[in-house]
Amino acid sequence: MIELFFWPTPNGMKPLIFLHETGIEYQLTPVDINQGEQFAHRFLEIAPNGRIPAIVDDAPPGGGEPVSVFESGAILIYLAEKADALLPRFLTARTEVLEWLMWQMAGLGPMLGQNHHFNVYAPEKVLYAIRRYNEEASRLYAVLDLRLAKREFICEDYSISDIACYPWIARHQRHQIDLEDFPNIKRWFDEIGERPAVVEAYRQAKTVNVGTPVTEGSRSVLFGQTAETVRKAAAEKP
Ligand SMILES: N[C@@H](CCC(=O)N[C@@H](CS)C(=O)NCC(=O)O)C(=O)O
């Protein structure tokens, strides 16, 4: 059984979609990041970065003690290895999937995260930052659109690279992006959105939270974290 530490955000959706695609048994443990549950002792032992998602696998391949994994990209690789699914074994095809997974983890995700922040959450309109991240979003969407021009999926077959990108593209309106301008992404996005596993994963996610508006309380939990936040959480008793 996989315990998935989850909140319905783009990064949280990645392992949830994977688990539905492969039918691996799982249990959801909500971590309400708006209430500061990411600083709880048990969670930080599993996810020292204090960010969802994370997993604990109590039946790791080869047996032994339960294994914990944090970082959505590492979780997808772990689960893909465990299930022998959605990550090719052959080195060339595998590298291609990992390349696009890294592109999502290091580029698409962080840049669109900053885009959300300055367009939606920032208490003041910082025009330079808004322009910078809108431009970067449009650049990254164009890279993905070109990639999908000659392929049904990001790599040869549907893979963890598609699963990693999809929940971020699902927030395209927040990125000030019109998918009509990126027709290959639109076709891919619509197709993946119809997969039964994806539909079911989003249905499950809604049972955890339907989207809480940002309040002053959640703003103070989520933004303005510093070294002090990390040290204080680490010093708290279990
Ligand atoms: N690189 C990490 C990023 C994880 C991340 O940023 N998670 C957000 C939700 S999408 C979070 O837990 N935020 C809590 C906070 O900022 O305190 C991953 O891909 O797992």
The ligand as an ORCA input file, in Angstrom:
! r2SCAN-3c Opt
* xyz 0 1
  N       9.603     20.373     -6.532
  C       8.550     19.978     -5.636
  C       7.607     21.141     -5.436
  C       6.512     20.799     -4.452
  C       5.655     22.009     -4.090
  O       6.022     23.144     -4.369
  N       4.515     21.741     -3.462
  C       3.620     22.804     -3.032
  C       2.224     22.530     -3.542
  S       2.224     22.363     -5.333
  C       3.604     22.874     -1.521
  O       3.640     21.867     -0.851
  N       3.533     24.086     -0.975
  C       3.510     24.281      0.451
  C       4.228     25.543      0.870
  O       4.629     26.329     -0.013
  O       4.411     25.728      2.074
  C       7.815     18.771     -6.215
  O       7.689     18.725     -7.437
  O       7.384     17.888     -5.463
*
